[in-house]
Amino acid sequence: MARRVRPGTAGTALVIAMATLAAACAAPGADNPQPQASSTDTAPMSAPPTCGSDPITMTGYFETGFPLPRELTTEFTKQYPNVTWDIREDQFAVITQNAPRVLADNPPDLMRLPQVSELVKDNLLKNLDGYAEAFGWDKWPASQLEQLRLGPGGRPRGEGSLYALGLNFSMTGVFYNKKLAAQVGMTTPPATLAELDDVLEKAKNAGITPIVQFNGGATGGLAFPLQNLMASYGPPGPINDWIFQKPGATIDTPSNLKAVQHLEKWIKAGYFQKDVNAVDYATMMSRFIDGQGLFMFNGDWESGNLDKQMAGNVGFHLMPPAEPGGKLAAMSAPLTFGIAANAKNADCAAFFLDWVATDQRAREIGVEVGGSRPMGPADAYMPEVASDTVTAGTLGAGADIAEDNGAMDFIANATGSIYAKSWTPGLQKLVAGQQTAEELLKTVQADYAGQVEGN
């Protein structure tokens, strides 16, 4: 297993030279123009819808600080000049709070989505089953769409109708500064959790901040290392069951308690910066790029950025298992976008989502900017990536997770408010010494039960 903890070993193996699907490359409306009115959610379509040839202004509600969606919309307009974009951006915490109101009062054509169960229950998202059949999405690997399927009324997740699609399949792990790693004698990524602990202690003794992380404001960034620790101590299945709201599922398990206790040990040992509860995401990124810390728990969506900002000085590895030879697991989920139930240009939005997954240039942007594997057919084109980049490392790690069937959804996605109202304040209290590991899990589980029962 140790070989698959090392970055960059599998990235080039993912290169597949396949032509992009011809239907997706054809100019929309060239031979079979479609009306711009939204197609019936689940009704069969005689042909995949397009954006037509008349001028269209697409409305979008995206997450600030992440360039991939804008890069894709810019390229889309280059290829389809009749389509322009009117995009509003907010921080993810704000989107989480605003999503129901925005989808109901001013429905965008395309929106970065937080947790989707409540949005489906309230009939705020468009059912995409008709589009899935028309474009052939239901022929993609089933695991790509599992997290985006929901049953009647939004429960359970993991089965039922399709209500969203991903711009790519993102994954979290551990980025590290190669120069700082060399200073503490780390020549290869840790193969076990004990080895990681040893490196953290050496970094602290050398006067280097072991982990630069965010945990301030409305989103608790310590959820990233916590879920990584959960992956070290236990299998991903029970965590996914909890996130998908399966009957009887609980987050308060013995293995998850070990994970929170381990995180608590890191906090008490001073492995995070002292002001972690005041640090937001942008500040964390700035500090890591500035060389102010050895490790950062984050997602592959930053790979392209780090390859530019810290060329040759960043590595990536998956969280090592607690025991030698243990299976690898990680938070791995689509960068989720959906179409409002009452979107004006739903057909064009669906055509855009299909284009993201099947157009050659779009897939190149997904890798170069997004740093992760695009969604789409199993044999879809994959751009070649230099083996010495962090992007190659994250792509290779994604293949390792697939091999071990270790993908987990994000624990913040269990309910619409579990992140803002439970995980974030709980993790902030854990840092402040106002809550124990045991209390954190029991509180989150109690909040979860109330939120699920209330739906």
C-alpha positions, 0 to 999 in steps of 0.5 A: 500500500505504501506505493500508492501513498506516494504522489505522481506515480499514477498520473500519467497512467490516466492518459487516454487518447479518445476523440470527443463525442461528435454530437457534443462538438457539433454547433448547437442548433446547426441541424436541429434547433431546439426551443429554449423553453425547459424540457419536461423533467423526465419526458423522453426527448427526441434529441439532446437539447442545445443552446440554439442559435439565438442570443442567450444570457445564462444566469449563474450563481457560483462560488467565489475564489474558484476559477474553474467555473468561470474558465469553463463559461469563458471557453463555452462562449468562445465556442458558442458566441450566442451564449453570454453569462451573467454570473453572481458569486458568493462564498460557499457559506453564503450560498449554503444559507441563500440557496433555498431563497435564491432558487425560489425567488430568482432561479439561476440557470446554473448554480453551485449547490450545497447539500441537496436533499432539502432543495429536492424536497422543496422542489427547487431543483430540476429533475435531470433524468430526461437529460441523462437519457438524452445525453447518455449520462446514465451510461457513465460509470454509476459511481460518478452519479451516485452522490447526485441521485435522490429518492422521492422527497430528497431521501435517501441519497445515493439512489433514485433520480438525478438532480445535479451534475459535477464539473469534475470529481474533487478529492481532499488529501494532504498537500505539503511543502517539499522544501520544508519537508526536506528540512525535517527529513521527510523524503517520502510521504508518510505511509502510516498515521504514526509516521505522519505524527512523527513528521508533525512533531519534527516540524514543530521542534524545528520551528515550522508550523506543522499544519496550516488550516482554516477554521474561522468564520461560518465554515470549519476547515478542521472538518477536512483533517477530521474526515481524513482521520476518519478515513484512517481509522475506519471504512468509508461505508458507514460514513456514506450511510450517515451522509446519505441519511440511511436509516439507523446510520450514526456518526458517533462510532468508535472509529470516528471517536478515535479520529476526533480524539486524534484531531484533539491531540493535534490541537493540544500538541500545537500542530495547527497555527495558534489563530486557526479559529480566526483563519479563513480559507483565503488566508490559509491559502496565502500562508501555505503559498508563502511557505508558512507551514508544512502541511495543508489539508485541502482539495485537488481543486487547488492543484493547478493554482499551486502548480503555478504559485509554487511550481515544483515545491508542492507534493500531495498524498492521501491520508495514510491508514492507521495500520500498515497495509490499510486501505486508502479512503478520502472525501471524493465528491463531484463539484456539484452544480444544478439547474433551478426547477424554474430556470429560464434556460434549463436546456442550455444549462444541461447542454453546458454540463454535458459539454463540460464532461465531453468537450476536449478543451473543456476537459483540459480546463478541468484538469489544468485549472480544476486539478482533478479528473473530469466527469464523463464517459469511462473512455473520454479524452484525458489530457497528458499531465507532466509527471512532476506536477502536483496535478499529476499527484492528485490525479494519481491519488484519485485512481488509487481511491477508485481502486480501493473503493474509498470515496466518501462524500463530505461530512458537511453534506449530510443535511442542509445545516449540519455544516454551519450549525453543528460541525463548524461551531463544534470544531471551533469549540474543540479548538477552544477547549470548550468541547471534548471529542465525545461531546462533539460527536454526540452533539452533531449526531443529536443535531443530525437526528433532529434535522433528518426527522424534521424533514 
